[in-house]
Amino acid sequence: MLAKCMRRLVLAGLILCVSAYMAAAIQTLDQIAQKGTVRIGYIADEAPFSFKKKDGSPAGYTIDLCGKITDEIGHKIPDVKREYVETTLADGFNAVKSGQIDLLCGAITINLDRRESVDFSQPIFLTGASALLRKDSPEYLQILFLDKRPVRAVDAQSPSNSIIGVRSDTTTGATLREALGPDVPKTRVADFATHQDGLEALEDHRIDAYFADRALLISLAARARNPAALAIGNRLFTHEPYGIALQRDDSAFRLLADEALTAFYQSDDFPKLLKTYFGDEAPILRSEILMQSIPQ
């Protein structure tokens, strides 16, 4: 009798697990169909990937790609609407995980730690971390990030007097702290809520360098009070593939997103989009993204 009860409990558990898996697999499209709305989360200070225009509406390279995915959803769910939800990086992952957001758009690095809580589309961009400096920043930082040749012996005490800024809750911030380690224990790392805050601190001499993905630094430097006083690092210290965050355990929705992206990558409109946001770097960026994309 006990063995029979145990078998029933095991069977019931298996049924619950299978049912939960099947529900998760169709959850996103079902929720979109019920609400009639795709909820697109975006991070507002990650130009040119996601940002606010003067009228307050969202724009950017990743926003446009999320739009292509939404177009594909519209083929399955007619008259679907779009709702844009401004969020932060940390809150955005939680919103995706809980189903409050269907797509999370920004300069979002795909890594294994994040895939424990959310899933990702195929890569949409490839970059790496470097630093934005003032041209009067300490020489050892210019040697490190700009690959500049020293004109004199570098002051051994310089690292102890320096502050490098990062945006909080980012993979680049974690990378910087790990890289500094015990070698330069007195070099401080300062966290900032937004990239714009970090830029202002750099310009005001409150920090000596700002560490972030190079694609973001290019856009950030262009918005500086005096861009000519700044220099963008030409050495990359990380490999950062970007993706659009999705809910986990939903292979059908991830496939839809990847199909929409692949179709757009192969269209004549993709080079035009890259040109809009990245200028003359568009051809090489297109080649890099196509090399990493999922073929049809």
N, C-alpha and C positions, 0 to 999 in steps of 0.2 A: 504493500500500500504506500509506504514511504517513497519507494523508488518510483512508483507511478506518479505521485505528487511532484517529485523532483523533476521528472521528465516534462510534466505539464508547465512547471515554472520556467524551465529552460526554453521550452518551445514558445511560451508567452513572451519571454525576454527577447528571443530572436525575432518574433513578429514585431515587437515594439521597435527594435533597432532598425529592421528593414523599413518599417512604416516611417520612422523618423528620417531615414536616409532619403526615401522617395519624396517625402514632403519637402526636405531641404533642396532636393534637386530641381523642383519646380517652383520654389518659393518666390524668387524674384519676379518672374514673369507673371505669376498669379497675383502677387501684390500690386504690380503695375496695372494689370487688367482690372482688378477690383477698384483701385483708386482712379484709374484713367490718367495717371500722372507718373512720369519718370522723375525721380528726385535726384538731382545732380548736385553733389557737394563740391565746393571749390574753396581753395585757400587763396585769399585775396592779395597777398603780397609776394607772389612768386612769378612776377613778370619775367619773360614773355610767355610763360606757361599758363598762368592764371592770375588775373588781376581785375580791378574795377576800373571801368571807364569813368569819365567825368560825370556822366549821368547816373552812375551807380550800378549800371548793368555789368555782368561778368564778361570777360573776353580773354583770349589767349589761345595759344597753340593747343593745349590739352582740352580746353573748353570746346574748341572746334572739333577735335577728335571725338569727344563725348557726344557732340551733336551728330556726328556720322553714325555712332552706335544707336542713338535715339531714333535716327531716320530708319535704321534697320528694324528697331522695335516697332516702329509705326507700320511696317509691312505686315506684322503679325497682330498688332493691336491698333486698329484704325482710330484716328482722331486722338491719339495719345498726346497729352500736354507735357510741358517741361516746367519743372519747378527747381529754381536754383537756390541752394542753401549755403550761405557763407559759414565756414567752420575753420577750426584750427587743425593742425596735423594730428595731434593726439586725439582730439574729440572726433575728428573725421573717421579715424579707424574704428572707434567705438560705435559711431553711428552706422557704419557699414556692417559691423559685426551684429548689431541689434536689428538691422533691417530698416533703420530710419532713413538711410541714404542708399540709393541703388548703384551709383557711380561716384567715385571720389577722384576729383581732377586737380592736378597741380604738378609740381616737380617732385614726384614721389618715387623714391628708390625701391626697387624690388629686392628683398633679401629674405633669408630663411626665417629670421626671427619674426618678421612681420607676417610671413605666411602661416605662422601658428594661429593667427587670429583672423586674417583676411586672405583673399585670393587676389590675383592680378591678371590683367590682360597680357598679351604678348608685349614685348618692349615697344615703346613709342619714341624713345630717344636714348642716346648714349652720351655720357659725359664723365667728368671726374672732378675731384675736389682740388682747389688751389686757393690762392689768397688774393685779396685786393689790398694794395699798400698805398701809402702816400710816398711820393718820391723822396721825402726826407725821413722815411721810416728807418729804423736801425739797419745798418749795413748787413748784419748777419741774416736778417729776414729777407733782404733783397738777394743775397747769395742763395738762400734756401729756396725761395719761391720763383725768382726771376732768372735763376742760374747765372747770376752776375759774377764776374771775376772780381775778387777783392783787390782794392787799390792799396791796401795796407793791412797789417795784421789786425784781425778782428778782435775787438775788446772782449776778453773772456767773460767779463761781468755783464755784457749786454743782455743775455737771455734772462738774467735775474730781474731786470728792470722792465721787461716787456709784458704787454697784455695783448692776447690774441682773442678776438671776438668770434662767436659762433651763434647761430640761431639755436634756441633750446629745442630739445626733443628731436634732433635730426641725427642721421647716421654720420654726417660729417663731423658733428660735435663729438660723438663717441670716438670716431677715428682719430681726431686730433688729440684727445686726452690720452688715448692708448699710445699714440706715437710719441708724445712727450715723455710719458713714463718717468722713470727715475733719472733720465739723462739731463733734463733741465728742470729740476724739481721746483724752482722758484719762478718759472714762467707761469703767469696766471692765464686762465681761460675765463672769459666773461661771457655769460649767456644773455641773449637778447630775445625779446618777444617777437620781433619782426626783423626782416633784413634791412628795412629802412632805418630802424633804430640803430642797427650796427653801422650802417653807412654814416649816419650823423655822428656817432661816437668816433669813428675813424677821422672824419673831417675836423672834428673838434679836438683832436689829439688826446682823447680819453682812452683810445686803444691804438696799437701800432700796426695791426693787420686785421682783416676780417676774412675768415675761412669759410668757404661755401663751394657749391658746385660751380665750375667755371662758367657754364651757360647762364647761371643766375648773376654772376659777378659782372658779366659783360653788360647786361641790362641795368644792373645796379649802378655801375660806373657812369653810364650815360645819363642818369638822373642826378648825378652829384652837382653841387653848387659850382665846382670848378673841376670838370673831368680831366683837364690837362695836368692837374696836380696829382693824379692817381696813376697807378700802374697795375695791370692785371697779370697775375702769375702765369708763366708759360709751362710750368711743370705740374703734372697731374699726379696726385698721391693716392687716388682711389679709382675704382671702376664703378660707375653709377648707372645702371640701366633703369630707366624710368618706366612706369606702367600705370594703368588706371586700376584703382583698387575696387574689388568686387566682393560680394559675400562668398564665404567658403562653402564647399560641398554643393555647388550649383553648376555642374558641368555644362548644362544646356545653355545657361545664360553666358557663361564664359566663352563657349563656342560661338554664340551669336556675336559677342563683342569682337572676338578674334576674326571671324568671317568679315565683319564690317570693316575692320582695320585693314586686313589684307586686301580687300577689294579697293579700298581707298588708296593704299600705298601704290597699287598698280595702275591707278588712274592718272590722267594728265593734270588733274587738279592738285595732286599731292606736292609736286615741285613748286607750284604757285603758292601754296600755303607755307611751305618752308621759306620761300623767298620773302613772304610778308613779314615773318617773325625773326628770321635769322640772316637775311640779306645775302651777301656773297658766299656765306658758308653753306648755302642750301644744297649745292650739288654733292659735296662730300658727305653732308649729313644724310642725304637721301640714300647714297650708296651704303653708308654704315647701317642705317635702319633696315634697308632691304636685305642686307646680309644676315640680320638677326631675326627677320620676320618669318612667320609661318607660311609656307607656300600653299596654294590652293590644291 
